[in-house]
Amino acid sequence: MIKVGKLAGQLLMLACVVFLVSCSKRDDGGVPLEQQPPEQIFKAAEAELANKKPKDAAVLFGEVERLYPYSEWAKRGIVMSAFSYHQAKKYDDSRAAAQRYLDFYPADEDAAYAQYLMALSYYDAIENVARDQGNTFQALQSLRVVIERYPDSEYAKSARLKFDLAIDHLAGKEMEVGRYYLKRGHFTAAINRFRVVLEDYQTTTHTPEALHRIVESYLSLGLDAEAQTAGAILGHNFQSTDWYQDSYNLLKGKGLEMKPKGDGWLRTIYRRMIKGSWI
């Protein structure tokens, strides 16, 4: 269960609430929300959350904020509303509530969690690499804020992990486009995409394949020196991968070795790698 500063206890107790709600129906005597105390509305919202109705819970948490705007319950209601909307996959609403919390309580102990929810609202909206990657870029920016502004918070570690996964996602997009060009014989366009992976996303899981695809592309263009240099980088860093073996077989089949040749952009990357400042 996600911990939320002062709200950690409430979230951890939701399982108990589920049991209690299943045993008895809520009875507020038909009293309008405007006449109910904030703690009663808050508990009703928790019950909806426990009953797997996060959207209804978010609305009730929002009512706590609306009816008692200057109370401690209102502050708790805003962040719980953001959490509940996120559970309901209403990411825009979750982000709006989280931003409202940050605007009103920027120095509060739950500000780190609100910022983390902001980042999650983008991160969890990331779809497959075939779609526009706007959410991925937004997620990276928001995750970076969590990491840099709240480095000692309990959310920083998770934010770093998701940051790396989002970077990997962007690299996957470049690989998909590169493969598309490669299959259609547009070798220069393909190389440009794979080059982005090497230069901007070199620590991702896509790097070995990007190097192999560059070998394929340059061999197809008859540029053997560049292909050999890409192979040399593969051999230095990723010799245990299948991509290395595939490139080795391709080059060997043409009587070529995996060693740096020429003086192009790949040779520059190779020199950096040898000095230990790359990959």
C-alpha positions in Angstrom: 0.0 0.0 0.0 1.3 3.5 -0.8 2.4 5.6 2.1 1.4 9.2 2.2 3.0 10.9 5.2 0.3 11.5 7.8 -2.1 9.6 5.6 -0.1 6.4 5.7 -2.2 5.0 8.5 -5.4 5.6 6.6 -4.1 3.8 3.5 -2.8 0.9 5.5 -6.1 0.5 7.2 -8.1 0.3 4.0 -8.2 -3.5 4.1 -9.8 -3.3 7.5 -12.3 -0.8 6.2 -13.3 -3.2 3.3 -14.2 -5.8 5.9 -16.2 -3.4 8.0 -18.1 -2.0 5.0 -18.9 -5.5 3.8 -20.5 -6.2 7.2 -22.7 -3.2 7.4 -24.1 -0.5 5.2 -23.3 3.1 5.7 -26.0 5.0 7.5 -25.8 8.7 7.7 -29.5 9.2 8.3 -29.9 11.0 5.0 -28.1 14.0 6.3 -26.9 16.3 3.5 -23.1 16.5 3.0 -23.2 20.2 3.9 -24.4 19.3 7.4 -22.0 16.4 8.0 -18.7 17.0 9.8 -15.5 16.7 7.7 -14.3 13.5 9.4 -17.6 11.8 8.6 -17.3 12.7 4.9 -13.7 11.7 4.9 -14.6 8.3 6.3 -17.3 7.8 3.7 -14.7 8.6 1.0 -12.4 6.0 2.5 -15.2 3.5 2.4 -15.8 4.1 -1.3 -12.1 3.7 -1.9 -12.1 0.4 0.0 -15.1 -0.7 -2.0 -13.0 -0.2 -5.2 -14.9 2.9 -6.2 -12.0 5.4 -6.4 -13.8 7.9 -8.6 -16.7 8.2 -6.1 -14.1 8.4 -3.3 -12.3 11.2 -5.1 -15.5 13.2 -5.4 -16.1 12.8 -1.6 -12.6 13.8 -0.8 -13.1 16.8 -3.0 -16.3 17.7 -1.0 -14.2 17.8 2.2 -12.0 20.4 0.6 -15.0 22.3 -0.8 -17.0 22.4 2.4 -14.1 22.9 4.9 -11.5 24.6 2.8 -9.3 25.9 5.7 -9.3 22.8 7.8 -6.7 20.1 8.3 -9.2 17.7 6.8 -9.3 19.7 3.6 -5.5 19.4 3.2 -5.7 15.7 3.6 -8.7 15.5 1.3 -6.8 17.1 -1.6 -4.0 14.7 -1.6 -6.3 11.7 -1.1 -8.4 13.0 -4.0 -5.3 13.0 -6.2 -4.6 9.5 -5.1 -8.2 8.3 -5.7 -8.4 9.9 -9.2 -5.1 8.1 -10.0 -6.5 4.8 -8.9 -9.5 5.5 -11.1 -7.1 6.2 -14.0 -8.4 9.8 -14.2 -4.9 11.1 -14.7 -5.8 14.7 -15.6 -8.0 15.0 -12.5 -5.3 13.4 -10.4 -2.7 15.8 -11.7 -5.0 18.8 -11.1 -5.5 17.8 -7.5 -1.8 17.1 -6.9 -0.9 20.5 -8.4 -3.5 22.2 -6.2 -1.9 20.6 -3.1 1.5 21.8 -4.2 0.2 25.3 -4.8 -1.4 25.5 -1.3 1.1 23.5 0.7 4.5 23.5 -1.0 6.4 23.0 2.2 4.1 20.3 3.7 5.5 16.9 4.5 3.2 15.3 1.8 4.4 17.7 -0.9 6.9 15.0 -2.1 4.0 12.6 -2.5 1.9 15.1 -4.4 4.8 15.7 -6.8 5.2 12.0 -7.2 1.6 11.6 -8.0 2.0 14.4 -10.6 4.8 12.3 -12.2 2.7 9.1 -12.0 -0.2 10.8 -13.8 2.1 11.2 -16.8 4.1 7.9 -16.4 1.0 5.7 -16.1 -0.5 7.3 -19.1 2.4 6.2 -21.3 1.2 3.9 -24.0 3.1 1.7 -26.4 6.0 3.1 -28.4 3.9 3.4 -31.6 2.0 6.3 -30.0 3.0 9.9 -29.5 5.5 10.1 -26.7 4.4 13.4 -25.2 3.4 11.8 -21.9 6.9 10.2 -21.7 8.6 13.5 -21.9 6.2 15.1 -19.4 6.8 12.1 -17.0 10.6 12.5 -17.3 10.3 16.2 -16.4 8.1 15.5 -13.4 10.1 12.5 -12.2 13.2 14.7 -12.3 11.6 17.2 -10.0 10.9 14.4 -7.5 14.5 13.2 -7.7 16.1 16.7 -7.5 13.7 18.4 -5.1 13.0 15.5 -2.7 16.2 13.3 -2.9 15.7 12.0 0.6 12.0 11.2 0.3 10.7 7.7 0.2 9.5 8.3 -3.4 12.9 9.3 -4.9 14.1 5.7 -5.4 10.9 4.8 -7.2 11.1 8.0 -9.3 14.7 7.1 -10.4 13.6 3.7 -11.5 10.7 5.0 -13.4 12.9 7.7 -14.9 15.2 5.0 -16.3 12.2 3.0 -17.6 10.9 6.1 -19.4 14.2 6.8 -21.0 14.2 3.2 -22.2 10.7 3.8 -23.6 12.0 6.7 -25.6 14.9 4.7 -26.9 12.4 2.0 -27.9 10.5 4.5 -30.0 13.7 5.4 -31.9 14.4 1.8 -32.5 10.9 1.2 -33.8 11.2 4.0 -36.4 14.8 2.9 -37.3 13.6 -0.7 -38.0 10.8 0.7 -40.1 13.3 2.6 -42.3 15.7 -0.3 -42.4 13.1 -2.8 -43.6 12.2 -0.4 -46.5 15.8 0.1 -47.5 16.1 3.7 -46.2 19.5 3.0 -44.6 20.6 6.5 -43.9 17.3 7.4 -42.2 17.6 4.2 -40.2 21.1 5.0 -39.1 20.1 8.5 -37.9 17.5 6.9 -35.6 19.9 4.3 -34.3 22.5 7.0 -33.7 20.1 8.8 -31.4 19.9 5.7 -29.3 23.8 5.6 -29.1 24.2 9.2 -28.3 21.2 10.1 -26.2 20.1 6.7 -24.7 23.3 4.7 -24.5 22.6 3.3 -21.1 19.3 1.6 -22.1 18.7 -2.0 -23.0 18.4 -1.0 -26.7 22.0 -0.1 -27.2 23.3 -3.6 -28.4 20.6 -3.9 -31.0 21.1 -0.3 -32.2 24.8 -1.1 -32.8 23.9 -4.3 -34.7 21.4 -2.5 -36.9 24.0 0.1 -37.6 26.3 -2.7 -38.8 23.5 -4.0 -41.0 22.8 -0.5 -42.4 26.4 0.4 -43.2 27.1 -2.9 -44.8 24.0 -2.4 -47.0 25.4 1.0 -48.0 28.8 -0.5 -48.7 30.5 1.5 -46.0 32.5 -1.3 -44.4 34.8 0.9 -42.2 31.7 2.3 -40.3 30.2 -1.2 -40.0 33.5 -2.5 -38.6 33.7 0.3 -36.0 30.1 -0.4 -34.8 31.0 -4.0 -34.5 34.1 -3.1 -32.5 31.9 -1.2 -30.0 29.6 -4.2 -29.8 32.6 -6.5 -29.2 34.0 -4.3 -26.5 30.8 -3.9 -24.5 28.3 -6.5 -25.4 30.2 -9.6 -26.4 27.8 -11.8 -24.4 24.7 -10.7 -26.4 23.1 -12.4 -29.5 23.5 -9.0 -31.3 27.2 -9.3 -31.0 27.2 -12.8 -32.5 24.9 -11.6 -35.4 27.1 -8.7 -36.2 30.2 -10.9 -36.0 28.7 -13.4 -38.5 27.7 -10.6 -40.8 31.1 -9.0 -40.9 33.0 -12.3 -41.0 30.8 -13.3 -44.0 32.2 -10.4 -45.9 35.8 -11.0 -44.7 35.7 -8.1 -42.3 36.9 -7.8 -38.7 35.4 -6.1 -35.7 37.9 -3.3 -35.3 37.6 0.5 -35.5 38.2 2.0 -38.9 37.9 5.4 -40.5 37.4 8.7 -38.6 33.6 9.2 -38.5 31.1 9.7 -35.7 31.3 6.1 -34.6 35.1 6.3 -34.2 34.6 9.2 -31.9 32.2 7.2 -29.8 34.7 4.3 -29.8 37.4 6.6 -28.4 35.2 7.8 -25.7 34.3 4.3 -24.8 37.9 3.2 -24.6 38.5 6.1 -22.1 35.7 4.9 -20.0 33.5 7.9 -20.4 30.8 6.2 -22.5 28.7 3.2 -21.6 
